[in-house]
């Protein structure tokens, strides 16, 4: 007999949803409507509003699309967007003041940002084709800077496979040499003649020592490529700095290698992994008309109330949804753009199956999981959708129906699943952000402000929201 109501999960389902509410949502931001009372909507048969996916020339496009964002540059990413801006509206003034670590009394964070700028000079010098000379380091290090060999001579072979060899240093280099000439020579050791290199440095620990000195530990990696080989160096450096008052940047006083690893791919320079996205999706309309268009394109065409943002907070899920033993791909999207489900084909390409699956949610979605919640052998779908969590039952062929939905006290983000209580049923865990103003104190920016304020830990809450049988 034909069903007239949506099918529910075939087995009793126990869902213990735990939310971490990290901060309060600003009272003056977001929609005026109560998120608990908004009904969810789906893209009907993979049809999106013509205003969203149309390329028609009659749509007005702002010129320029978006003004450049004022920022203080500190490497490939900004320390805090907006620090270079001097005037803010009232709700943002306090938040941005607290993002500047000096104004908020965090000297260690200010040192970290300043040291990062100095280390980026090393990164840029290593990336250039010319040898590094002592004069290149005059604004970076003191004259009597101490340095060890940054590429140890004594390496042991820890692994040898068909394509890769892994070499590691048994002990850190003991000898230290003095001066800018020695430091430039040690840096030049990291590059092989005739190779192209791509270096990266990242501070992961800061150690304040005194008002005039500080130290930090740095993760360093450098990938180099030659005609017939590829190498990658992974190392940890301990850097010490001399500090001066005012705006004078810190000066490097010593640099030592504490850990060193070198991975060698001999015989060919082809990477082990290559980006094949365009090959797998090039003929798909959703890929051409949705994913290849930039955020600026959609921000110029979609109302901001739909949840379109310039940041990449949207995840994906992988699993076999139709029982063909091939992993399929579900991609979460920004508000106003439908989530997409792609089925993997036997030749490895992907086919858009969103309309047939009924999973094209248009609301802001940050994460998803494909897990078997009812022990029937197929993957069900969990979606974190703005201030909701949705559970969809799979019929085994990739068609989904909504089985359960719950509002949340914070905007739902990351998801994880496991049998938490050993009852044979999969439970899931939800991380929340931007809590509603009824739950927690928050700032104008929504997120915990600032990131270096240890007191924000006190705002964390774990709440059991629902138990469904």
C-alpha positions as CSV (number, residue, x, y, z in Angstrom):
1,X,0.0,0.0,0.0
2,X,1.3,3.4,-0.9
3,X,2.5,5.5,2.0
4,X,0.8,8.8,2.6
5,X,3.1,10.0,5.3
6,X,6.9,10.3,5.3
7,X,8.6,7.1,6.5
8,X,10.4,7.1,9.8
9,X,13.6,5.3,10.6
10,X,12.9,1.6,10.7
11,X,14.5,0.9,14.1
12,X,14.3,2.8,17.4
13,X,16.7,5.7,17.2
14,X,18.4,7.1,20.3
15,X,20.0,10.4,19.6
16,X,21.9,12.1,22.4
17,X,22.7,15.5,20.9
18,X,25.3,17.4,22.8
19,X,25.8,21.0,22.0
20,X,28.7,23.2,22.8
21,X,27.5,26.8,22.9
22,X,30.5,29.0,22.7
23,X,29.1,32.4,22.8
24,X,25.9,34.5,22.5
25,X,24.5,35.7,19.3
26,X,24.4,39.5,19.1
27,X,20.9,40.9,19.7
28,X,21.2,43.2,16.7
29,X,22.4,40.6,14.2
30,X,20.7,37.9,12.1
31,X,17.1,37.5,11.3
32,X,14.4,39.1,13.4
33,X,12.4,35.9,13.4
34,X,12.8,33.2,16.0
35,X,15.0,30.5,14.5
36,X,13.1,27.8,16.4
37,X,9.9,28.7,14.5
38,X,11.3,28.9,11.0
39,X,10.2,25.9,8.9
40,X,13.1,24.3,6.9
41,X,12.9,24.4,3.1
42,X,14.4,22.3,0.3
43,X,15.3,22.8,-3.3
44,X,12.5,21.2,-5.2
45,X,13.8,18.7,-7.8
46,X,17.1,20.5,-8.0
47,X,15.5,23.8,-9.0
48,X,17.0,26.9,-7.5
49,X,15.4,30.3,-7.8
50,X,16.2,32.0,-11.0
51,X,17.6,35.0,-9.1
52,X,20.2,32.8,-7.5
53,X,21.5,30.7,-10.4
54,X,20.7,32.9,-13.4
55,X,23.5,34.4,-15.5
56,X,21.1,36.8,-17.2
57,X,22.6,40.2,-18.1
58,X,19.6,42.0,-16.7
59,X,20.7,41.4,-13.1
60,X,22.3,44.5,-11.7
61,X,25.9,44.0,-10.5
62,X,27.5,46.5,-8.1
63,X,30.7,48.0,-9.4
64,X,32.9,47.3,-7.7
65,X,31.4,44.2,-6.3
66,X,32.8,44.7,-2.9
67,X,35.2,47.2,-1.5
68,X,38.6,45.9,-0.3
69,X,38.6,44.9,3.4
70,X,41.1,47.0,5.4
71,X,43.5,44.7,7.2
72,X,47.0,44.4,8.7
73,X,48.9,41.9,6.6
74,X,51.0,39.4,8.5
75,X,51.7,36.7,6.0
76,X,49.3,34.6,3.8
77,X,46.5,35.2,6.3
78,X,45.6,38.4,8.2
79,X,46.2,38.6,11.9
80,X,42.8,40.2,12.3
81,X,40.8,41.7,9.4
82,X,40.0,45.4,10.2
83,X,42.9,46.2,12.5
84,X,44.0,48.8,10.0
85,X,40.6,50.5,10.2
86,X,40.3,53.4,12.6
87,X,36.6,54.2,12.8
88,X,33.8,51.6,13.6
89,X,30.2,51.7,14.4
90,X,29.4,51.4,18.1
91,X,28.6,47.7,18.3
92,X,31.9,46.8,16.6
93,X,34.2,49.3,18.4
94,X,34.7,47.3,21.6
95,X,35.0,44.0,19.7
96,X,37.8,45.3,17.4
97,X,39.6,46.9,20.2
98,X,39.8,43.6,22.0
99,X,41.1,41.9,18.8
100,X,44.2,44.0,19.1
101,X,46.2,42.1,21.7
102,X,48.2,45.1,22.8
103,X,45.0,47.1,23.7
104,X,43.7,44.0,25.5
105,X,46.9,43.5,27.5
106,X,48.2,40.4,25.8
107,X,51.9,41.0,25.2
108,X,52.6,37.4,24.2
109,X,50.1,37.7,21.3
110,X,51.6,40.9,20.2
111,X,55.1,39.4,20.2
112,X,53.8,36.4,18.2
113,X,52.4,38.6,15.5
114,X,55.6,40.6,15.3
115,X,57.8,37.5,15.2
116,X,55.6,36.1,12.5
117,X,56.3,39.1,10.3
118,X,60.0,38.6,10.8
119,X,59.9,34.9,10.0
120,X,58.0,35.6,6.8
121,X,61.1,37.4,5.6
122,X,63.0,34.1,5.9
123,X,60.1,32.4,4.0
124,X,60.3,34.9,1.2
125,X,64.1,34.7,1.0
126,X,64.0,30.9,0.8
127,X,61.3,31.1,-2.0
128,X,63.4,33.3,-4.2
129,X,65.8,31.9,-6.7
130,X,68.9,33.8,-5.6
131,X,71.3,32.7,-2.8
132,X,70.7,34.4,0.6
133,X,73.5,36.7,1.6
134,X,74.3,38.4,5.0
135,X,72.9,41.8,3.9
136,X,69.5,40.2,3.4
137,X,69.3,39.4,7.1
138,X,70.3,42.8,8.6
139,X,66.7,43.8,9.4
140,X,65.9,40.3,10.7
141,X,68.7,39.2,13.1
142,X,71.3,40.7,15.4
143,X,74.9,40.7,14.1
144,X,76.1,38.0,16.4
145,X,73.1,35.7,15.8
146,X,73.8,32.1,16.7
147,X,72.6,29.3,14.4
148,X,73.0,25.5,14.0
149,X,73.0,23.7,10.8
150,X,69.4,23.7,9.5
151,X,70.0,20.6,7.4
152,X,71.8,18.0,9.6
153,X,74.5,15.9,8.0
154,X,73.9,12.8,10.0
155,X,70.5,11.3,9.1
156,X,69.2,7.8,9.7
157,X,66.9,6.0,7.3
158,X,63.7,5.2,9.1
159,X,61.7,4.0,6.1
160,X,62.4,2.9,2.6
161,X,59.5,2.0,0.3
162,X,58.9,1.6,-3.4
163,X,58.6,5.4,-4.0
164,X,59.6,7.1,-0.7
165,X,62.4,7.2,1.7
166,X,62.2,8.9,5.1
167,X,65.3,10.2,6.8
168,X,65.5,11.6,10.3
169,X,68.1,13.3,12.5
170,X,69.1,11.1,15.5
171,X,70.1,14.1,17.6
172,X,69.8,17.9,17.0
173,X,73.0,19.5,15.5
174,X,75.2,20.4,18.5
175,X,77.5,23.0,17.0
176,X,76.4,26.6,16.8
177,X,78.1,29.2,14.6
178,X,77.9,33.0,15.0
179,X,77.1,35.8,12.7
180,X,74.9,36.7,9.7
181,X,77.3,35.0,7.3
182,X,76.8,31.7,9.1
183,X,73.0,32.1,9.3
184,X,72.8,32.8,5.6
185,X,74.9,29.7,4.8
186,X,72.7,27.6,7.0
187,X,69.6,28.8,5.3
188,X,71.1,28.2,1.9
189,X,71.6,24.5,2.9
190,X,67.9,24.0,2.8
191,X,67.7,24.6,-1.0
192,X,69.2,22.2,-3.6
193,X,70.7,23.8,-6.6
194,X,68.4,23.8,-9.6
195,X,65.2,23.0,-7.6
196,X,62.1,25.0,-7.1
197,X,61.0,25.4,-3.5
198,X,57.9,26.2,-1.5
199,X,58.6,27.0,2.2
200,X,56.2,27.5,5.1
201,X,56.8,28.6,8.7
202,X,54.3,28.7,11.5
203,X,54.7,29.7,15.2
204,X,53.0,27.2,17.5
205,X,54.4,28.1,20.9
206,X,55.5,31.4,22.5
207,X,57.7,31.6,25.6
208,X,58.1,35.1,27.2
209,X,61.4,35.3,29.0
210,X,61.9,38.9,30.0
211,X,61.0,42.4,28.9
212,X,64.0,42.3,26.5
213,X,63.8,38.7,25.3
214,X,61.4,36.0,24.2
215,X,61.4,32.6,22.4
216,X,59.1,30.7,20.1
217,X,58.9,27.3,18.5
218,X,58.3,27.1,14.8
219,X,57.1,24.4,12.5
220,X,59.0,24.6,9.2
221,X,58.4,22.7,6.0
222,X,59.9,23.1,2.6
223,X,58.9,21.2,-0.6
224,X,61.5,21.1,-3.4
225,X,61.2,19.7,-6.9
226,X,63.8,18.8,-9.5
227,X,63.5,17.1,-12.8
228,X,63.6,13.6,-11.4
229,X,62.8,13.9,-7.7
230,X,60.8,15.6,-5.0
231,X,61.9,16.3,-1.4
232,X,60.1,17.6,1.6
233,X,61.7,18.8,4.8
234,X,59.7,18.9,8.0
235,X,61.5,20.5,11.0
236,X,60.9,22.2,14.3
237,X,63.0,25.3,15.0
238,X,63.6,27.0,18.4
239,X,64.0,30.7,17.8
240,X,65.1,33.3,20.4
241,X,64.6,37.1,20.0
242,X,65.8,40.4,21.4
243,X,63.0,42.8,22.1
244,X,63.1,46.6,22.0
245,X,60.5,49.1,23.2
246,X,58.1,50.8,20.7
247,X,57.5,49.6,17.2
248,X,60.9,48.2,16.7
249,X,60.5,44.6,15.4
250,X,62.0,41.7,17.4
251,X,65.5,40.7,16.2
252,X,66.5,37.0,15.9
253,X,69.3,36.2,18.3
254,X,69.5,32.4,17.8
255,X,67.9,29.6,15.8
256,X,68.3,25.9,16.5
257,X,66.9,22.7,15.0
258,X,65.2,20.5,17.6
259,X,63.5,18.0,15.1
260,X,64.3,17.2,11.5
261,X,62.8,14.9,8.9
262,X,63.4,14.6,5.2
263,X,61.1,12.7,2.8
264,X,62.6,11.8,-0.6
265,X,60.7,10.7,-3.7
266,X,63.3,9.5,-6.1
267,X,63.0,8.6,-9.8
268,X,60.1,10.9,-10.7
269,X,58.8,14.3,-9.7
270,X,55.1,13.6,-10.2
271,X,53.2,14.4,-7.0
272,X,51.6,11.5,-5.1
273,X,48.3,13.4,-5.1
274,X,46.9,15.7,-7.8
275,X,43.7,17.8,-7.9
276,X,41.3,16.1,-10.3
277,X,38.2,18.0,-9.3
278,X,37.6,19.5,-12.8
279,X,38.1,16.1,-14.4
280,X,35.5,14.4,-12.3
281,X,32.9,17.2,-12.4
282,X,33.6,19.2,-15.6
283,X,30.5,18.1,-17.4
284,X,28.1,18.6,-14.4
285,X,25.8,21.6,-14.5
286,X,25.9,22.1,-10.8
287,X,29.7,22.3,-10.8
288,X,29.7,24.8,-13.7
289,X,26.8,27.0,-12.6
290,X,27.3,26.9,-8.8
291,X,30.7,25.8,-7.5
292,X,32.9,27.6,-10.1
293,X,31.3,30.9,-9.3
294,X,33.0,33.0,-6.5
295,X,31.5,34.1,-3.2
296,X,31.6,37.7,-4.5
297,X,29.4,36.6,-7.5
298,X,26.7,35.2,-5.1
299,X,27.0,38.0,-2.5
300,X,26.1,40.4,-5.3
301,X,23.0,38.4,-6.1
302,X,21.6,36.8,-2.9
303,X,20.2,38.6,0.1
304,X,22.5,38.5,3.1
305,X,19.6,37.3,5.2
306,X,19.9,33.9,3.6
307,X,23.2,33.3,5.3
308,X,25.8,33.9,2.6
309,X,29.2,34.6,4.1
310,X,32.7,35.1,2.8
311,X,34.3,32.6,5.2
312,X,34.5,28.8,4.4
313,X,32.5,27.2,7.2
314,X,30.9,24.6,5.1
315,X,31.9,20.9,5.3
316,X,31.2,17.7,3.4
317,X,30.4,14.1,4.0
318,X,31.5,10.9,2.2
319,X,29.8,7.6,2.2
320,X,28.0,5.0,0.0
321,X,24.4,6.2,-0.2
322,X,23.0,3.9,-2.9
323,X,24.6,0.5,-2.1
324,X,26.9,0.2,-5.1
325,X,30.1,0.0,-2.9
326,X,31.3,3.4,-4.2
327,X,31.7,6.4,-1.9
328,X,29.5,9.3,-2.8
329,X,29.9,13.0,-1.9
330,X,27.5,15.4,0.0
331,X,28.6,19.0,0.1
332,X,27.1,21.7,2.4
333,X,26.5,25.1,1.0
334,X,25.9,28.7,2.1
335,X,22.4,30.0,2.6
336,X,20.5,30.5,-0.6
337,X,22.5,27.8,-2.5
338,X,21.4,24.2,-2.4
339,X,23.5,21.5,-0.8
340,X,24.6,19.0,-3.4
341,X,24.7,15.2,-3.4
342,X,27.0,13.6,-6.0
343,X,27.0,9.9,-6.8
344,X,30.3,8.3,-7.8
345,X,30.2,6.5,-11.1
346,X,32.1,3.3,-12.1
347,X,34.6,5.4,-14.1
348,X,35.3,7.6,-11.0
349,X,33.3,10.7,-12.2
350,X,30.6,12.3,-10.1
351,X,26.9,12.8,-11.1
352,X,24.6,15.3,-9.4
353,X,21.8,13.4,-7.6
354,X,20.5,16.2,-5.4
355,X,17.0,16.4,-6.9
356,X,16.4,12.7,-6.8
357,X,17.7,12.4,-3.2
358,X,15.7,15.2,-1.7
359,X,18.7,16.6,0.1
360,X,19.1,20.1,-1.5
361,X,18.5,22.2,1.6
362,X,18.7,25.9,0.9
363,X,19.4,27.0,4.5
364,X,22.9,27.8,5.8
365,X,24.5,24.4,6.4
366,X,27.9,23.9,8.0
367,X,28.4,20.1,8.3
368,X,27.0,16.7,7.5
369,X,27.5,13.1,8.3
370,X,26.6,9.9,6.4
371,X,26.1,7.2,9.0
372,X,23.9,4.2,9.6
373,X,21.6,5.4,12.5
374,X,19.0,2.6,12.3
375,X,21.2,-0.4,11.6
376,X,19.5,-1.2,8.3
377,X,22.8,-1.3,6.4
378,X,22.6,2.0,4.6
379,X,23.9,5.5,5.3
380,X,21.4,8.0,6.8
381,X,22.1,11.7,6.6
382,X,22.6,14.2,9.5
383,X,22.8,17.9,8.6
384,X,23.7,20.8,10.8
385,X,21.5,23.6,9.5
386,X,21.8,27.0,11.1
387,X,19.9,26.7,14.4
388,X,18.7,23.2,13.7
389,X,19.9,19.6,13.4
390,X,18.2,17.4,10.8
391,X,18.2,13.6,10.4
392,X,17.1,12.1,7.1
393,X,16.4,8.4,6.6
394,X,17.8,6.6,3.5
395,X,15.7,4.1,1.6
396,X,18.9,2.3,0.6
397,X,18.9,3.7,-2.9
398,X,19.9,7.3,-2.1
399,X,16.5,8.8,-1.6
400,X,16.1,10.5,1.8
401,X,13.1,11.6,3.9
402,X,13.2,13.8,6.9
403,X,12.8,11.6,10.0
404,X,13.7,14.0,12.8
405,X,14.6,17.6,13.4
406,X,15.5,19.7,16.5
407,X,16.1,23.3,17.1
408,X,19.3,24.1,18.9
409,X,20.4,26.8,21.4
410,X,23.3,27.8,19.2
411,X,24.2,27.7,15.5
412,X,25.1,24.1,14.7
413,X,28.5,23.5,13.2
414,X,30.7,20.4,13.4
415,X,29.4,16.9,13.8
416,X,30.8,13.6,15.1
417,X,29.2,10.2,15.5
418,X,29.9,7.1,17.6
419,X,28.1,4.6,19.8
420,X,28.6,6.6,22.9
421,X,26.7,4.4,25.4
422,X,27.4,0.9,23.8
423,X,23.8,0.2,23.1
424,X,24.3,-0.8,19.4
425,X,22.9,2.5,18.1
426,X,25.0,5.4,16.7
427,X,24.8,8.6,18.7
428,X,26.0,12.0,17.4
429,X,27.6,15.1,18.9
430,X,27.0,18.6,17.6
431,X,29.3,21.6,18.2
432,X,27.4,24.9,18.4
433,X,28.6,28.5,17.9
434,X,26.9,31.9,18.1
435,X,24.5,31.0,20.9
436,X,21.2,32.8,21.0
437,X,21.2,35.9,23.2
438,X,18.9,34.1,25.7
439,X,21.7,31.6,26.5
440,X,25.0,33.3,26.8
441,X,26.8,36.7,26.9
442,X,28.3,37.6,23.5
443,X,30.0,40.4,21.6
444,X,29.1,42.2,18.4
445,X,31.1,39.7,16.3
446,X,29.3,36.6,17.6
447,X,32.4,34.5,18.0
448,X,34.3,34.3,21.3
449,X,36.2,37.6,21.4
450,X,39.1,37.8,21.5
451,X,40.6,34.5,20.6
452,X,43.5,35.0,23.1
453,X,41.2,35.7,26.1
454,X,41.4,32.6,28.3
455,X,38.2,33.8,30.2
456,X,36.1,32.7,27.2
457,X,36.5,29.1,28.3
458,X,34.1,29.8,31.1
459,X,31.3,30.4,28.6
460,X,31.4,26.8,27.3
461,X,28.3,24.8,28.0
462,X,27.4,21.2,27.2
463,X,23.7,20.6,27.0
464,X,21.7,17.5,26.2
465,X,19.0,18.6,24.0
466,X,17.0,15.6,22.8
467,X,16.4,11.9,23.4
468,X,14.3,10.3,20.7
469,X,13.1,6.7,20.7
